[in-house]
Amino acid sequence: MTDYAISRNPTTGEEIARYPMLTADELEKSLSRSADAFSQWRHSTMATRIAVLRQLGEQIRLREAQLSRTITLEMGKPIAQARAEVLKCANLCDWYAEHGPAMLADQPTQVADAWQRFRPLGVILAVMPWNFPLWQVLRGAVSMLLAGNTYLLKHAPNVMGSTTLMAELFDATDLPAGGFNLINVDNDGVSAAIKDDRIAAVAVTGSVRAGAAIAAQAGAALKKTVLELGGSDPFIVLADADLDEAVKSAVIGRFQNTGQVCMAAKRFIVEAPVAEAFEKRFTAAVQALTMGDPLDENTFLGPMARTDLRDELHQQVEATLREGARLVLGGEKVAGQGNYYAPTILSDVTPNMTAFQQELFGPVAAIAVARDPQHALAIANDSEFGLSATVWTANEEIVDRLASELEVGAVFINGNGASDPRVTIGGVKKSGYGRELSHFGVHEFCNVQTVWKNRR
């Protein structure tokens, strides 16, 4: 067991900082602070909660440059994309401040003297990943706090600098001390927190293995979980699609954040009549992407977040090539300093190959050819994952049929996938369960309480 978490610059390999792990006594104090904050925050007025969200959005904008740079230094996200993440979080606060109260208002029922009320659950333990250090946290934390819960965060160890800054943002608001709380603990510490009676529920974004382990522990303690896990999202291009627009969408969908996105195009399934043309245009567009220093405003592809992640990705690429795929572009670690991996395109991929059976979390696209729309659907559904899917076609009838039969939590038609507070995100199969964002996400961490007066 290590005594600290290390933040390391993936561009240079240099150590940025070390963050001490909590002792058992310190974890106990953190749990107490979160519970004490809940006893106060649960009784706060909606006006008070809205004011805190407004303050948080303002603090994010005031410290945008520092937040963006810290994200880039810690996990390699190109600075322009880091800035977009930060500002998206500020906008999220504004959106929930405006629309959240209506989602939490008492709702009438078909019984005249009965209504549904949304009460907070308590302290929510959140275990979050590194790929969107702010957004992954705040898209859940903001709605949970608005509902009257408090938030206890166990973040990824390689982004503890971003995590610390996030805590400072909350400290600058009127949220009670401990309302947003950090715990830097190992797996044993997470297990101890889950078992503690002061934890009401658990939210996880991460790998299938991590999600399953945490869900099992929470289940043993009869605590609710919401899991947003891995994805290997299909990107279907049918013969009548606008290829130029589909290619633009494919490049963004696969290579933003250097391919380190859960809900993102990974398996490209192209109908045979346009397969060759799509591959050529897609390859040319990917070759034009700028890889380099993530602090450079013109960089689109930065380093991968960690060396072990790059090594794992390369092993998956090599395995897929041994299985018979064709290498169109890339397929290698970039020599020199930093965790860079060449943007890669694999073609002639079949559903039984590694690139389609596993999630490729990096700048690698895998292309398969489908005979017709029904074959494309079959390939898309031949996966243990079910996070989202994208379909490019001009045929409205086919769109409706595919959308109804795709085994995923979201279908995006002729456009890029996105997480947006106006709609829900979440998966099926091994991509998890439960929903985040919109009113569905707010209600996930509420006690939906029925109040019925004068029942005879």
C-alpha positions, 0 to 999 in steps of 0.5 A: 500500500502506498502512502500517497497518490502521484500526479504526473505530467503525461507529456514529460513524465515529470512528477507534479505532486504527491497527495497523502492518502487518508488514514482510517481516522482521517476517513472517519472524520471526513465521513462525519463532516459529510454527515454533519453537512447533510444534517444542515443542507437537507433543510436548506431552501431551494433559493439557498441551493440555487444561490450556491450553484450560481456561486459555483458557476461564477467561481469556475469562470473566475478560475477557468485558466487555472483549472484548464491548465491543471487538467492539461498538465495532469492528464494531457488533455489539449488546452482548448478541449480542457477549457471547453470542459471547464466552461461546460461545467459553469454552464451546467451550474447555470442550467440546473439553477434555472431548471432544477427547481421545477424537477424537484417540485412536488408532483400531483398524482391521479389521486386528488389528495396525494402527491410525490415529493422528492427528498434527499437520500443523504451522503452520496459516495462518488468514485470518479475517473480521470478523463474529464476531471471536472465534468465527470464529477460536477454533472452528478454532484450539482444535481445531487446537491440541488436535491439536498444531498451531500457529496463525498468524492473519491477521484482518480489518483492522477488528477488530484490537483484538479480535484483539490481545485474543485474543492476550493471552488465549493469552499468559495460558495455558501455550501456548508463545510463538508457538503462537497468533501474529498477522500484520497483513499485506496480500494480498502478505503472505498470499501470501508466508506461503502459499509459505513451507515453514513453513506446512503448511495454510491455513484460510479463512473469507471471500468466494468471491473471497478463498477461490478466490484463496488456494486457488489459491496454496495448491494451487500449493504443494501445501498443504491448504485448508479453505474456509468461504465465502459462503452464500445459505441457503434458508429453506423454509416449507411450507403445513403449517408452524407459522407463528408459530414459523417467523416467530420463527426467520426473524427471528433467522435473518436479522437477528441480527448485523444480517444479517451471518452466512454460515450464515444464512437469506437466501432465504425460499421460502414455499409459496403457500397460506401466502405472504401470511400469512407475509409479513404476520407476518414484516413485523410481527415485523421492524418490532418490532425495535429499531435503535439504539446497539449498546452499549444492551442493548435494541438488536437491530439495530446498524450494519453493520460498514463503509460500503462494505458498506452501499453494496454491500448498497443497490446489491443491493437497488436492482438487485433492485427494478429487476428487478421485486421488490416492496419490503415494508419498508425499502430505504434507508440510515438518515440520520444518523451510523453505517452503519445500514441499515433492516431490509428485506423484498423480496417477489415475488423470482424466482431470476434476481434479484440478491437470489437470485443473490448473497449479501446480507450485511446486514439484508435478507430476500428472499421467493419463492413456491413452488407446492409442495414440489418447486418449493421444492426447485428454487428452493432448489437454484438457487444457486451456494452450498450452505452450509445450509438450513432447512425448516419443515414438519410432514410427516416424509416431505417432510422426509426427501426435502428433506433428502436432495435439498438441495444444502447442507452442513447442513439444519435442520428446524423450528429455527434454524441454528447452529454447534455443536462437537457437529456439523460445519459446512461447505458445497458448491458455491461455499460451500467445502469441508472441515469445521469443528467436531466430530471431522471438523473436528479431523481436517481438520488432522491427518496421519491416520497408519496404523501397522501392526505385523508385517505379513508 
